[in-house]
Amino acid sequence: MTKLTAREYEVDDFITIQLSEVELLNQIGQPIEEWGEYHRRHGMAVTVEDPAGEIVFCFGVHHKWTGVGEVWAVYSPLVQKYAMSLRLTQSFLKTLEEQFGYYRLYATVDIRFPETVRFVEKLGFEAEGLMRRHGPHGEDRMMYALVKENEDAG
């Protein structure tokens, strides 16, 4: 089994990662360097590499406020080669929930790509609603969330 390694995210990772079709479409005309820096400054992030040093994905959470974080990820086409990427992402999410006390993690997903939708659903995220014209080019997105229920709420 090929081992992936995680390290601290660097801005250049966001700029140099080989992009999937989804990411190529979303990044056209966007201030990529600014987004790379934004990810570094607004929360925790990691970069996952294969044994050859190729970036498989970058993943992080923007801390919104106590208990709530916005998940972001950029996956290269290499993610198809490594089935463990799903388990590794799940592990990161669990660690974040425990370490930072997140009770809600959310992500917006480009619904034009069913494989992306399937991936976030496999991670345990549930669809919450359509966000019309929310994407960087006016495309529709779906809000997904992992919500830890509180027995004392309500």
N, CA, C and O atoms as a GROMACS GRO file, in nm:
protein
  616
    1MET      N    1   0.084  -0.118   0.000
    1MET     CA    2   0.000   0.000   0.000
    1MET      C    3   0.089   0.125   0.000
    1MET      O    4   0.183   0.135   0.079
    2THR      N    5   0.058   0.218  -0.089
    2THR     CA    6   0.133   0.342  -0.099
    2THR      C    7   0.089   0.438   0.009
    2THR      O    8  -0.031   0.458   0.031
    3LYS      N    9   0.185   0.496   0.076
    3LYS     CA   10   0.155   0.584   0.188
    3LYS      C   11   0.154   0.730   0.145
    3LYS      O   12   0.246   0.778   0.079
    4LEU      N   13   0.050   0.799   0.183
    4LEU     CA   14   0.042   0.943   0.163
    4LEU      C   15   0.092   1.011   0.290
    4LEU      O   16   0.076   0.957   0.400
    5THR      N   17   0.150   1.129   0.275
    5THR     CA   18   0.197   1.203   0.392
    5THR      C   19   0.133   1.341   0.395
    5THR      O   20   0.110   1.403   0.291
    6ALA      N   21   0.104   1.386   0.515
    6ALA     CA   22   0.046   1.520   0.533
    6ALA      C   23   0.153   1.611   0.592
    6ALA      O   24   0.234   1.569   0.675
    7ARG      N   25   0.151   1.733   0.549
    7ARG     CA   26   0.241   1.836   0.603
    7ARG      C   27   0.165   1.966   0.611
    7ARG      O   28   0.053   1.977   0.560
    8GLU      N   29   0.225   2.064   0.673
    8GLU     CA   30   0.162   2.195   0.683
    8GLU      C   31   0.143   2.256   0.544
    8GLU      O   32   0.233   2.254   0.461
    9TYR      N   33   0.026   2.310   0.522
    9TYR     CA   34  -0.009   2.375   0.395
    9TYR      C   35   0.076   2.500   0.374
    9TYR      O   36   0.103   2.575   0.467
   10GLU      N   37   0.119   2.520   0.250
   10GLU     CA   38   0.190   2.641   0.209
   10GLU      C   39   0.115   2.703   0.092
   10GLU      O   40   0.053   2.632   0.013
   11VAL      N   41   0.121   2.834   0.080
   11VAL     CA   42   0.049   2.906  -0.026
   11VAL      C   43   0.083   2.850  -0.164
   11VAL      O   44  -0.006   2.835  -0.248
   12ASP      N   45   0.210   2.820  -0.189
   12ASP     CA   46   0.250   2.769  -0.320
   12ASP      C   47   0.181   2.637  -0.354
   12ASP      O   48   0.165   2.604  -0.472
   13ASP      N   49   0.140   2.560  -0.253
   13ASP     CA   50   0.069   2.434  -0.279
   13ASP      C   51  -0.060   2.460  -0.354
   13ASP      O   52  -0.094   2.387  -0.447
   14PHE      N   53  -0.131   2.563  -0.314
   14PHE     CA   54  -0.259   2.597  -0.377
   14PHE      C   55  -0.238   2.643  -0.521
   14PHE      O   56  -0.323   2.623  -0.607
   15ILE      N   57  -0.124   2.704  -0.546
   15ILE     CA   58  -0.094   2.759  -0.678
   15ILE      C   59  -0.040   2.651  -0.772
   15ILE      O   60  -0.067   2.655  -0.892
   16THR      N   61   0.037   2.555  -0.718
   16THR     CA   62   0.105   2.458  -0.805
   16THR      C   63   0.036   2.323  -0.816
   16THR      O   64   0.078   2.242  -0.899
   17ILE      N   65  -0.067   2.294  -0.738
   17ILE     CA   66  -0.133   2.164  -0.746
   17ILE      C   67  -0.188   2.141  -0.887
   17ILE      O   68  -0.241   2.233  -0.949
   18GLN      N   69  -0.173   2.018  -0.936
   18GLN     CA   70  -0.234   1.981  -1.064
   18GLN      C   71  -0.384   1.983  -1.042
   18GLN      O   72  -0.434   1.920  -0.949
   19LEU      N   73  -0.456   2.054  -1.126
   19LEU     CA   74  -0.599   2.074  -1.103
   19LEU      C   75  -0.687   1.972  -1.174
   19LEU      O   76  -0.659   1.931  -1.287
   20SER      N   77  -0.793   1.933  -1.106
   20SER     CA   78  -0.897   1.850  -1.167
   20SER      C   79  -0.984   1.939  -1.255
   20SER      O   80  -0.971   2.062  -1.252
   21GLU      N   81  -1.071   1.878  -1.333
   21GLU     CA   82  -1.161   1.954  -1.419
   21GLU      C   83  -1.246   2.052  -1.338
   21GLU      O   84  -1.267   2.166  -1.380
   22VAL      N   85  -1.294   2.008  -1.223
   22VAL     CA   86  -1.375   2.093  -1.136
   22VAL      C   87  -1.297   2.217  -1.098
   22VAL      O   88  -1.346   2.329  -1.110
   23GLU      N   89  -1.175   2.197  -1.050
   23GLU     CA   90  -1.094   2.310  -1.004
   23GLU      C   91  -1.052   2.401  -1.118
   23GLU      O   92  -1.047   2.523  -1.102
   24LEU      N   93  -1.021   2.342  -1.233
   24LEU     CA   94  -0.984   2.425  -1.348
   24LEU      C   95  -1.095   2.524  -1.382
   24LEU      O   96  -1.069   2.642  -1.403
   25LEU      N   97  -1.218   2.474  -1.387
   25LEU     CA   98  -1.331   2.560  -1.419
   25LEU      C   99  -1.352   2.668  -1.313
   25LEU      O  100  -1.379   2.784  -1.346
   26ASN      N  101  -1.340   2.631  -1.187
   26ASN     CA  102  -1.365   2.726  -1.079
   26ASN      C  103  -1.256   2.831  -1.065
   26ASN      O  104  -1.283   2.942  -1.018
   27GLN      N  105  -1.132   2.798  -1.104
   27GLN     CA  106  -1.023   2.892  -1.083
   27GLN      C  107  -1.000   2.988  -1.199
   27GLN      O  108  -0.922   3.083  -1.186
   28ILE      N  109  -1.065   2.965  -1.312
   28ILE     CA  110  -1.048   3.054  -1.427
   28ILE      C  111  -1.082   3.198  -1.387
   28ILE      O  112  -1.192   3.225  -1.338
   29GLY      N  113  -0.987   3.287  -1.409
   29GLY     CA  114  -1.010   3.429  -1.383
   29GLY      C  115  -1.012   3.468  -1.237
   29GLY      O  116  -1.043   3.583  -1.205
   30GLN      N  117  -0.979   3.378  -1.147
   30GLN     CA  118  -0.981   3.408  -1.003
   30GLN      C  119  -0.842   3.448  -0.955
   30GLN      O  120  -0.742   3.409  -1.014
   31PRO      N  121  -0.835   3.526  -0.849
   31PRO     CA  122  -0.706   3.569  -0.792
   31PRO      C  123  -0.645   3.454  -0.710
   31PRO      O  124  -0.653   3.454  -0.587
   32ILE      N  125  -0.584   3.358  -0.777
   32ILE     CA  126  -0.537   3.234  -0.715
   32ILE      C  127  -0.438   3.260  -0.601
   32ILE      O  128  -0.448   3.198  -0.495
   33GLU      N  129  -0.344   3.351  -0.621
   33GLU     CA  130  -0.247   3.379  -0.516
   33GLU      C  131  -0.316   3.433  -0.391
   33GLU      O  132  -0.280   3.398  -0.279
   34GLU      N  133  -0.416   3.519  -0.411
   34GLU     CA  134  -0.491   3.574  -0.298
   34GLU      C  135  -0.568   3.464  -0.225
   34GLU      O  136  -0.572   3.463  -0.102
   35TRP      N  137  -0.629   3.372  -0.300
   35TRP     CA  138  -0.704   3.263  -0.239
   35TRP      C  139  -0.609   3.171  -0.162
   35TRP      O  140  -0.642   3.124  -0.053
   36GLY      N  141  -0.492   3.146  -0.219
   36GLY     CA  142  -0.394   3.062  -0.152
   36GLY      C  143  -0.353   3.121  -0.018
   36GLY      O  144  -0.340   3.050   0.081
   37GLU      N  145  -0.332   3.251  -0.016
   37GLU     CA  146  -0.295   3.320   0.108
   37GLU      C  147  -0.413   3.325   0.206
   37GLU      O  148  -0.394   3.310   0.326
   38TYR      N  149  -0.532   3.345   0.155
   38TYR     CA  150  -0.652   3.348   0.240
   38TYR      C  151  -0.666   3.216   0.316
   38TYR      O  152  -0.694   3.215   0.436
   39HIS      N  153  -0.646   3.105   0.245
   39HIS     CA  154  -0.655   2.974   0.310
   39HIS      C  155  -0.552   2.960   0.422
   39HIS      O  156  -0.581   2.901   0.526
   40ARG      N  157  -0.434   3.013   0.401
   40ARG     CA  158  -0.329   3.003   0.502
   40ARG      C  159  -0.362   3.085   0.626
   40ARG      O  160  -0.334   3.042   0.738
   41ARG      N  161  -0.422   3.202   0.606
   41ARG     CA  162  -0.444   3.294   0.717
   41ARG      C  163  -0.571   3.267   0.798
   41ARG      O  164  -0.579   3.310   0.913
   42HIS      N  165  -0.667   3.197   0.742
   42HIS     CA  166  -0.798   3.190   0.807
   42HIS      C  167  -0.835   3.053   0.863
   42HIS      O  168  -0.951   3.013   0.858
   43GLY      N  169  -0.739   2.982   0.913
   43GLY     CA  170  -0.770   2.853   0.975
   43GLY      C  171  -0.656   2.756   0.964
   43GLY      O  172  -0.542   2.794   0.938
   44MET      N  173  -0.688   2.631   0.983
   44MET     CA  174  -0.590   2.523   0.977
   44MET      C  175  -0.597   2.458   0.840
   44MET      O  176  -0.706   2.442   0.783
   45ALA      N  177  -0.479   2.420   0.786
   45ALA     CA  178  -0.478   2.355   0.655
   45ALA      C  179  -0.358   2.260   0.645
   45ALA      O  180  -0.254   2.281   0.707
   46VAL      N  181  -0.377   2.157   0.564
   46VAL     CA  182  -0.271   2.060   0.538
   46VAL      C  183  -0.261   2.035   0.388
   46VAL      O  184  -0.356   2.057   0.311
   47THR      N  185  -0.144   1.989   0.349
   47THR     CA  186  -0.121   1.943   0.212
   47THR      C  187  -0.084   1.796   0.221
   47THR      O  188  -0.003   1.757   0.305
   48VAL      N  189  -0.144   1.715   0.134
   48VAL     CA  190  -0.117   1.571   0.133
   48VAL      C  191  -0.043   1.538   0.003
   48VAL      O  192  -0.085   1.576  -0.106
   49GLU      N  193   0.070   1.467   0.019
   49GLU     CA  194   0.155   1.432  -0.095
   49GLU      C  195   0.168   1.281  -0.107
   49GLU      O  196   0.154   1.207  -0.010
   50ASP      N  197   0.196   1.238  -0.230
   50ASP     CA  198   0.226   1.096  -0.252
   50ASP      C  199   0.376   1.075  -0.233
   50ASP      O  200   0.449   1.171  -0.210
   51PRO      N  201   0.424   0.951  -0.241
   51PRO     CA  202   0.566   0.925  -0.218
   51PRO      C  203   0.660   0.999  -0.314
   51PRO      O  204   0.776   1.023  -0.281
   52ALA      N  205   0.611   1.035  -0.433
   52ALA     CA  206   0.693   1.108  -0.529
   52ALA      C  207   0.696   1.259  -0.501
   52ALA      O  208   0.762   1.334  -0.572
   53GLY      N  209   0.624   1.303  -0.398
   53GLY     CA  210   0.620   1.445  -0.364
   53GLY      C  211   0.516   1.523  -0.442
   53GLY      O  212   0.513   1.646  -0.435
   54GLU      N  213   0.430   1.453  -0.515
   54GLU     CA  214   0.322   1.518  -0.590
   54GLU      C  215   0.207   1.548  -0.494
   54GLU      O  216   0.174   1.466  -0.409
   55ILE      N  217   0.147   1.665  -0.509
   55ILE     CA  218   0.036   1.703  -0.423
   55ILE      C  219  -0.090   1.630  -0.466
   55ILE      O  220  -0.132   1.639  -0.582
   56VAL      N  221  -0.150   1.556  -0.372
   56VAL     CA  222  -0.274   1.484  -0.399
   56VAL      C  223  -0.392   1.574  -0.366
   56VAL      O  224  -0.488   1.582  -0.442
   57PHE      N  225  -0.384   1.643  -0.250
   57PHE     CA  226  -0.486   1.741  -0.218
   57PHE      C  227  -0.439   1.836  -0.109
   57PHE      O  228  -0.347   1.806  -0.032
   58CYS      N  229  -0.507   1.950  -0.104
   58CYS     CA  230  -0.492   2.048   0.003
   58CYS      C  231  -0.628   2.058   0.069
   58CYS      O  232  -0.731   2.055   0.002
   59PHE      N  233  -0.628   2.069   0.200
   59PHE     CA  234  -0.753   2.063   0.275
   59PHE      C  235  -0.742   2.152   0.398
   59PHE      O  236  -0.637   2.157   0.463
   60GLY      N  237  -0.849   2.223   0.430
   60GLY     CA  238  -0.846   2.305   0.549
   60GLY      C  239  -0.984   2.348   0.593
   60GLY      O  240  -1.086   2.317   0.530
   61VAL      N  241  -0.985   2.421   0.702
   61VAL     CA  242  -1.108   2.475   0.756
   61VAL      C  243  -1.086   2.621   0.790
   61VAL      O  244  -0.991   2.656   0.861
   62HIS      N  245  -1.173   2.706   0.739
   62HIS     CA  246  -1.173   2.847   0.779
   62HIS      C  247  -1.256   2.857   0.906
   62HIS      O  248  -1.373   2.819   0.909
   63HIS      N  249  -1.194   2.907   1.011
   63HIS     CA  250  -1.266   2.922   1.137
   63HIS      C  251  -1.360   3.042   1.124
   63HIS      O  252  -1.316   3.155   1.104
   64LYS      N  253  -1.490   3.016   1.137
   64LYS     CA  254  -1.588   3.124   1.124
   64LYS      C  255  -1.617   3.188   1.259
   64LYS      O  256  -1.605   3.309   1.274
   65TRP      N  257  -1.653   3.108   1.356
   65TRP     CA  258  -1.673   3.151   1.494
   65TRP      C  259  -1.674   3.026   1.579
   65TRP      O  260  -1.666   2.915   1.527
   66THR      N  261  -1.685   3.041   1.708
   66THR     CA  262  -1.676   2.927   1.798
   66THR      C  263  -1.772   2.816   1.756
   66THR      O  264  -1.893   2.836   1.749
   67GLY      N  265  -1.716   2.699   1.728
   67GLY     CA  266  -1.795   2.582   1.694
   67GLY      C  267  -1.831   2.566   1.548
   67GLY      O  268  -1.887   2.463   1.510
   68VAL      N  269  -1.800   2.665   1.464
   68VAL     CA  270  -1.841   2.660   1.322
   68VAL      C  271  -1.720   2.685   1.231
   68VAL      O  272  -1.644   2.779   1.251
   69GLY      N  273  -1.706   2.597   1.132
   69GLY     CA  274  -1.597   2.612   1.036
   69GLY      C  275  -1.643   2.580   0.896
   69GLY      O  276  -1.732   2.498   0.874
   70GLU      N  277  -1.580   2.646   0.800
   70GLU     CA  278  -1.608   2.623   0.658
   70GLU      C  279  -1.495   2.539   0.599
   70GLU      O  280  -1.380   2.581   0.598
   71VAL      N  281  -1.529   2.422   0.551
   71VAL     CA  282  -1.432   2.330   0.494
   71VAL      C  283  -1.402   2.370   0.350
   71VAL      O  284  -1.493   2.404   0.274
   72TRP      N  285  -1.275   2.365   0.313
   72TRP     CA  286  -1.236   2.385   0.174
   72TRP      C  287  -1.138   2.274   0.137
   72TRP      O  288  -1.068   2.221   0.223
   73ALA      N  289  -1.134   2.239   0.012
   73ALA     CA  290  -1.040   2.138  -0.036
   73ALA      C  291  -1.016   2.157  -0.184
   73ALA      O  292  -1.104   2.200  -0.259
   74VAL      N  293  -0.894   2.125  -0.226
   74VAL     CA  294  -0.859   2.123  -0.366
   74VAL      C  295  -0.793   1.988  -0.390
   74VAL      O  296  -0.689   1.957  -0.333
   75TYR      N  297  -0.856   1.907  -0.476
   75TYR     CA  298  -0.806   1.773  -0.504
   75TYR      C  299  -0.750   1.768  -0.646
   75TYR      O  300  -0.812   1.817  -0.740
   76SER      N  301  -0.633   1.708  -0.659
   76SER     CA  302  -0.576   1.688  -0.792
   76SER      C  303  -0.635   1.560  -0.850
   76SER      O  304  -0.696   1.482  -0.777
   77PRO      N  305  -0.617   1.535  -0.980
   77PRO     CA  306  -0.664   1.409  -1.038
   77PRO      C  307  -0.600   1.286  -0.972
   77PRO      O  308  -0.653   1.176  -0.982
   78LEU      N  309  -0.487   1.304  -0.904
   78LEU     CA  310  -0.421   1.194  -0.834
   78LEU      C  311  -0.509   1.131  -0.726
   78LEU      O  312  -0.488   1.016  -0.688
   79VAL      N  313  -0.608   1.206  -0.677
   79VAL     CA  314  -0.696   1.154  -0.571
   79VAL      C  315  -0.766   1.026  -0.617
   79VAL      O  316  -0.799   0.940  -0.535
   80GLN      N  317  -0.788   1.013  -0.747
   80GLN     CA  318  -0.852   0.892  -0.801
   80GLN      C  319  -0.765   0.768  -0.778
   80GLN      O  320  -0.817   0.657  -0.766
   81LYS      N  321  -0.635   0.789  -0.771
   81LYS     CA  322  -0.538   0.680  -0.756
   81LYS      C  323  -0.528   0.631  -0.611
   81LYS      O  324  -0.486   0.518  -0.587
   82TYR      N  325  -0.568   0.715  -0.516
   82TYR     CA  326  -0.548   0.684  -0.375
   82TYR      C  327  -0.681   0.676  -0.301
   82TYR      O  328  -0.736   0.777  -0.259
   83ALA      N  329  -0.733   0.554  -0.286
   83ALA     CA  330  -0.860   0.533  -0.217
   83ALA      C  331  -0.853   0.583  -0.073
   83ALA      O  332  -0.955   0.620  -0.015
   84MET      N  333  -0.733   0.586  -0.016
   84MET     CA  334  -0.717   0.629   0.123
   84MET      C  335  -0.742   0.779   0.141
   84MET      O  336  -0.750   0.826   0.255
   85SER      N  337  -0.755   0.854   0.033
   85SER     CA  338  -0.781   0.997   0.044
   85SER      C  339  -0.911   1.025   0.118
   85SER      O  340  -0.919   1.120   0.196
   86LEU      N  341  -1.011   0.942   0.096
   86LEU     CA  342  -1.139   0.958   0.166
   86LEU      C  343  -1.120   0.938   0.316
   86LEU      O  344  -1.164   1.020   0.396
   87ARG      N  345  -1.053   0.828   0.352
   87ARG     CA  346  -1.031   0.800   0.495
   87ARG      C  347  -0.944   0.906   0.560
   87ARG      O  348  -0.968   0.945   0.675
   88LEU      N  349  -0.846   0.954   0.489
   88LEU     CA  350  -0.758   1.058   0.542
   88LEU      C  351  -0.835   1.187   0.564
   88LEU      O  352  -0.817   1.254   0.666
   89THR      N  353  -0.921   1.223   0.471
   89THR     CA  354  -1.004   1.343   0.485
   89THR      C  355  -1.099   1.327   0.604
   89THR      O  356  -1.118   1.420   0.682
   90GLN      N  357  -1.160   1.208   0.617
   90GLN     CA  358  -1.248   1.182   0.733
   90GLN      C  359  -1.171   1.196   0.864
   90GLN      O  360  -1.223   1.252   0.961
   91SER      N  361  -1.050   1.147   0.866
   91SER     CA  362  -0.966   1.156   0.986
   91SER      C  363  -0.936   1.302   1.020
   91SER      O  364  -0.943   1.341   1.137
   92PHE      N  365  -0.904   1.382   0.920
   92PHE     CA  366  -0.879   1.526   0.943
   92PHE      C  367  -1.003   1.593   1.001
   92PHE      O  368  -0.994   1.671   1.095
   93LEU      N  369  -1.120   1.561   0.944
   93LEU     CA  370  -1.244   1.622   0.992
   93LEU      C  371  -1.269   1.587   1.138
   93LEU      O  372  -1.305   1.673   1.218
   94LYS      N  373  -1.250   1.461   1.173
   94LYS     CA  374  -1.272   1.417   1.312
   94LYS      C  375  -1.174   1.487   1.406
   94LYS      O  376  -1.213   1.531   1.514
   95THR      N  377  -1.048   1.496   1.366
   95THR     CA  378  -0.947   1.564   1.447
   95THR      C  379  -0.984   1.711   1.469
   95THR      O  380  -0.971   1.763   1.579
   96LEU      N  381  -1.031   1.776   1.363
   96LEU     CA  382  -1.071   1.917   1.374
   96LEU      C  383  -1.189   1.934   1.468
   96LEU      O  384  -1.192   2.025   1.551
   97GLU      N  385  -1.288   1.844   1.455
   97GLU     CA  386  -1.404   1.851   1.543
   97GLU      C  387  -1.360   1.840   1.689
   97GLU      O  388  -1.407   1.916   1.774
   98GLU      N  389  -1.272   1.747   1.716
   98GLU     CA  390  -1.227   1.725   1.854
   98GLU      C  391  -1.136   1.836   1.904
   98GLU      O  392  -1.154   1.888   2.014
   99GLN      N  393  -1.037   1.873   1.822
   99GLN     CA  394  -0.937   1.971   1.864
   99GLN      C  395  -0.995   2.112   1.881
   99GLN      O  396  -0.958   2.184   1.974
  100PHE      N  397  -1.084   2.151   1.791
  100PHE     CA  398  -1.136   2.288   1.792
  100PHE      C  399  -1.281   2.297   1.839
  100PHE      O  400  -1.337   2.407   1.844
  101GLY      N  401  -1.341   2.185   1.873
  101GLY     CA  402  -1.477   2.187   1.924
  101GLY      C  403  -1.582   2.224   1.822
  101GLY      O  404  -1.686   2.280   1.856
  102TYR      N  405  -1.555   2.193   1.696
  102TYR     CA  406  -1.655   2.224   1.593
  102TYR      C  407  -1.778   2.136   1.611
  102TYR      O  408  -1.767   2.014   1.623
  103TYR      N  409  -1.894   2.197   1.612
  103TYR     CA  410  -2.019   2.122   1.610
  103TYR      C  411  -2.085   2.135   1.473
  103TYR      O  412  -2.180   2.063   1.443
  104ARG      N  413  -2.034   2.228   1.390
  104ARG     CA  414  -2.084   2.242   1.253
  104ARG      C  415  -1.966   2.272   1.160
  104ARG      O  416  -1.893   2.369   1.178
  105LEU      N  417  -1.952   2.185   1.061
  105LEU     CA  418  -1.857   2.208   0.953
  105LEU      C  419  -1.940   2.209   0.825
  105LEU      O  420  -2.023   2.121   0.804
  106TYR      N  421  -1.917   2.308   0.740
  106TYR     CA  422  -1.995   2.315   0.617
  106TYR      C  423  -1.907   2.340   0.496
  106TYR      O  424  -1.794   2.388   0.508
  107ALA      N  425  -1.961   2.307   0.381
  107ALA     CA  426  -1.891   2.327   0.254
  107ALA      C  427  -1.993   2.355   0.145
  107ALA      O  428  -2.106   2.307   0.151
  108THR      N  429  -1.951   2.432   0.046
  108THR     CA  430  -2.036   2.451  -0.071
  108THR      C  431  -1.976   2.368  -0.184
  108THR      O  432  -1.854   2.364  -0.201
  109VAL      N  433  -2.062   2.303  -0.260
  109VAL     CA  434  -2.018   2.208  -0.362
  109VAL      C  435  -2.077   2.245  -0.497
  109VAL      O  436  -2.196   2.274  -0.510
  110ASP      N  437  -1.991   2.243  -0.598
  110ASP     CA  438  -2.033   2.269  -0.736
  110ASP      C  439  -2.113   2.148  -0.783
  110ASP      O  440  -2.057   2.040  -0.802
  111ILE      N  441  -2.242   2.166  -0.802
  111ILE     CA  442  -2.330   2.053  -0.833
  111ILE      C  443  -2.321   2.006  -0.978
  111ILE      O  444  -2.388   1.910  -1.016
  112ARG      N  445  -2.239   2.072  -1.059
  112ARG     CA  446  -2.219   2.025  -1.197
  112ARG      C  447  -2.135   1.898  -1.202
  112ARG      O  448  -2.126   1.833  -1.306
  113PHE      N  449  -2.074   1.862  -1.088
  113PHE     CA  450  -1.982   1.749  -1.086
  113PHE      C  451  -2.029   1.644  -0.986
  113PHE      O  452  -2.002   1.655  -0.867
  114PRO      N  453  -2.100   1.541  -1.034
  114PRO     CA  454  -2.157   1.440  -0.945
  114PRO      C  455  -2.053   1.367  -0.860
  114PRO      O  456  -2.083   1.324  -0.749
  115GLU      N  457  -1.929   1.352  -0.912
  115GLU     CA  458  -1.827   1.284  -0.833
  115GLU      C  459  -1.790   1.364  -0.709
  115GLU      O  460  -1.756   1.306  -0.606
  116THR      N  461  -1.796   1.496  -0.717
  116THR     CA  462  -1.769   1.580  -0.601
  116THR      C  463  -1.882   1.565  -0.499
  116THR      O  464  -1.857   1.555  -0.379
  117VAL      N  465  -2.004   1.565  -0.547
  117VAL     CA  466  -2.120   1.547  -0.460
  117VAL      C  467  -2.110   1.413  -0.388
  117VAL      O  468  -2.130   1.406  -0.266
  118ARG      N  469  -2.078   1.307  -0.462
  118ARG     CA  470  -2.065   1.173  -0.400
  118ARG      C  471  -1.955   1.173  -0.294
  118ARG      O  472  -1.972   1.112  -0.188
  119PHE      N  473  -1.844   1.240  -0.321
  119PHE     CA  474  -1.732   1.242  -0.227
  119PHE      C  475  -1.773   1.307  -0.094
  119PHE      O  476  -1.747   1.252   0.012
  120VAL      N  477  -1.837   1.424  -0.100
  120VAL     CA  478  -1.874   1.491   0.026
  120VAL      C  479  -1.982   1.412   0.100
  120VAL      O  480  -1.985   1.411   0.223
  121GLU      N  481  -2.069   1.346   0.026
  121GLU     CA  482  -2.170   1.263   0.091
  121GLU      C  483  -2.106   1.142   0.158
  121GLU      O  484  -2.150   1.101   0.266
  122LYS      N  485  -2.004   1.084   0.096
  122LYS     CA  486  -1.930   0.973   0.159
  122LYS      C  487  -1.859   1.020   0.286
  122LYS      O  488  -1.838   0.941   0.378
  123LEU      N  489  -1.822   1.146   0.291
  123LEU     CA  490  -1.759   1.203   0.410
  123LEU      C  491  -1.859   1.222   0.524
  123LEU      O  492  -1.821   1.248   0.638
  124GLY      N  493  -1.988   1.209   0.491
  124GLY     CA  494  -2.091   1.223   0.593
  124GLY      C  495  -2.165   1.356   0.590
  124GLY      O  496  -2.254   1.379   0.672
  125PHE      N  497  -2.128   1.443   0.497
  125PHE     CA  498  -2.198   1.571   0.485
  125PHE      C  499  -2.338   1.546   0.431
  125PHE      O  500  -2.360   1.457   0.350
  126GLU      N  501  -2.433   1.627   0.477
  126GLU     CA  502  -2.570   1.619   0.430
  126GLU      C  503  -2.608   1.748   0.359
  126GLU      O  504  -2.570   1.857   0.402
  127ALA      N  505  -2.682   1.734   0.250
  127ALA     CA  506  -2.727   1.851   0.174
  127ALA      C  507  -2.823   1.933   0.257
  127ALA      O  508  -2.913   1.879   0.322
  128GLU      N  509  -2.804   2.064   0.255
  128GLU     CA  510  -2.893   2.154   0.329
  128GLU      C  511  -2.974   2.244   0.237
  128GLU      O  512  -3.083   2.288   0.273
  129GLY      N  513  -2.922   2.272   0.120
  129GLY     CA  514  -3.001   2.355   0.030
  129GLY      C  515  -2.921   2.409  -0.086
  129GLY      O  516  -2.798   2.417  -0.082
  130LEU      N  517  -2.994   2.445  -0.190
  130LEU     CA  518  -2.935   2.501  -0.311
  130LEU      C  519  -2.899   2.647  -0.288
  130LEU      O  520  -2.978   2.725  -0.234
  131MET      N  521  -2.781   2.683  -0.330
  131MET     CA  522  -2.735   2.822  -0.324
  131MET      C  523  -2.723   2.870  -0.468
  131MET      O  524  -2.623   2.844  -0.535
  132ARG      N  525  -2.824   2.938  -0.515
  132ARG     CA  526  -2.828   2.980  -0.655
  132ARG      C  527  -2.725   3.088  -0.682
  132ARG      O  528  -2.711   3.185  -0.608
  133ARG      N  529  -2.652   3.067  -0.794
  133ARG     CA  530  -2.550   3.162  -0.844
  133ARG      C  531  -2.448   3.199  -0.737
  133ARG      O  532  -2.407   3.315  -0.727
  134HIS      N  533  -2.406   3.101  -0.658
  134HIS     CA  534  -2.312   3.125  -0.549
  134HIS      C  535  -2.165   3.108  -0.589
  134HIS      O  536  -2.077   3.163  -0.524
  135GLY      N  537  -2.139   3.033  -0.696
  135GLY     CA  538  -2.001   3.004  -0.736
  135GLY      C  539  -1.929   3.123  -0.795
  135GLY      O  540  -1.990   3.226  -0.822
  136PRO      N  541  -1.798   3.109  -0.816
  136PRO     CA  542  -1.716   3.220  -0.865
  136PRO      C  543  -1.754   3.269  -1.004
  136PRO      O  544  -1.715   3.379  -1.044
  137HIS      N  545  -1.830   3.189  -1.078
  137HIS     CA  546  -1.874   3.228  -1.212
  137HIS      C  547  -2.026   3.225  -1.224
  137HIS      O  548  -2.080   3.214  -1.334
  138GLY      N  549  -2.093   3.236  -1.109
  138GLY     CA  550  -2.239   3.241  -1.109
  138GLY      C  551  -2.306   3.105  -1.116
  138GLY      O  552  -2.427   3.096  -1.135
  139GLU      N  553  -2.228   2.998  -1.101
  139GLU     CA  554  -2.289   2.864  -1.104
  139GLU      C  555  -2.357   2.834  -0.971
  139GLU      O  556  -2.323   2.891  -0.867
  140ASP      N  557  -2.454   2.743  -0.978
  140ASP     CA  558  -2.524   2.701  -0.857
  140ASP      C  559  -2.433   2.612  -0.772
  140ASP      O  560  -2.351   2.537  -0.824
  141ARG      N  561  -2.450   2.622  -0.643
  141ARG     CA  562  -2.377   2.539  -0.548
  141ARG      C  563  -2.478   2.481  -0.450
  141ARG      O  564  -2.588   2.533  -0.433
  142MET      N  565  -2.438   2.373  -0.386
  142MET     CA  566  -2.520   2.313  -0.282
  142MET      C  567  -2.446   2.329  -0.150
  142MET      O  568  -2.325   2.305  -0.143
  143MET      N  569  -2.519   2.369  -0.047
  143MET     CA  570  -2.462   2.377   0.087
  143MET      C  571  -2.472   2.239   0.149
  143MET      O  572  -2.579   2.179   0.152
  144TYR      N  573  -2.358   2.189   0.199
  144TYR     CA  574  -2.351   2.061   0.270
  144TYR      C  575  -2.296   2.088   0.409
  144TYR      O  576  -2.216   2.180   0.428
  145ALA      N  577  -2.338   2.009   0.506
  145ALA     CA  578  -2.287   2.028   0.642
  145ALA      C  579  -2.278   1.896   0.718
  145ALA      O  580  -2.354   1.802   0.695
  146LEU      N  581  -2.182   1.896   0.809
  146LEU     CA  582  -2.170   1.792   0.912
  146LEU      C  583  -2.207   1.862   1.040
  146LEU      O  584  -2.138   1.954   1.083
  147VAL      N  585  -2.315   1.820   1.103
  147VAL     CA  586  -2.361   1.887   1.224
  147VAL      C  587  -2.366   1.785   1.337
  147VAL      O  588  -2.433   1.682   1.328
  148LYS      N  589  -2.295   1.817   1.443
  148LYS     CA  590  -2.298   1.733   1.561
  148LYS      C  591  -2.416   1.780   1.644
  148LYS      O  592  -2.420   1.893   1.691
  149GLU      N  593  -2.512   1.691   1.661
  149GLU     CA  594  -2.634   1.726   1.735
  149GLU      C  595  -2.602   1.736   1.885
  149GLU      O  596  -2.523   1.660   1.939
  150ASN      N  597  -2.666   1.831   1.949
  150ASN     CA  598  -2.651   1.852   2.092
  150ASN      C  599  -2.779   1.807   2.161
  150ASN      O  600  -2.887   1.860   2.134
  151GLU      N  601  -2.767   1.711   2.249
  151GLU     CA  602  -2.885   1.658   2.318
  151GLU      C  603  -2.955   1.766   2.402
  151GLU      O  604  -3.075   1.756   2.428
  152ASP      N  605  -2.881   1.869   2.445
  152ASP     CA  606  -2.938   1.975   2.529
  152ASP      C  607  -3.004   2.085   2.449
  152ASP      O  608  -3.072   2.170   2.506
  153ALA      N  609  -2.985   2.086   2.316
  153ALA     CA  610  -3.038   2.196   2.233
  153ALA      C  611  -3.190   2.182   2.218
  153ALA      O  612  -3.247   2.074   2.226
  154GLY      N  613  -3.252   2.299   2.197
  154GLY     CA  614  -3.389   2.301   2.157
  154GLY      C  615  -3.487   2.305   2.262
  154GLY      O  616  -3.607   2.307   2.235
   0.00000   0.00000   0.00000
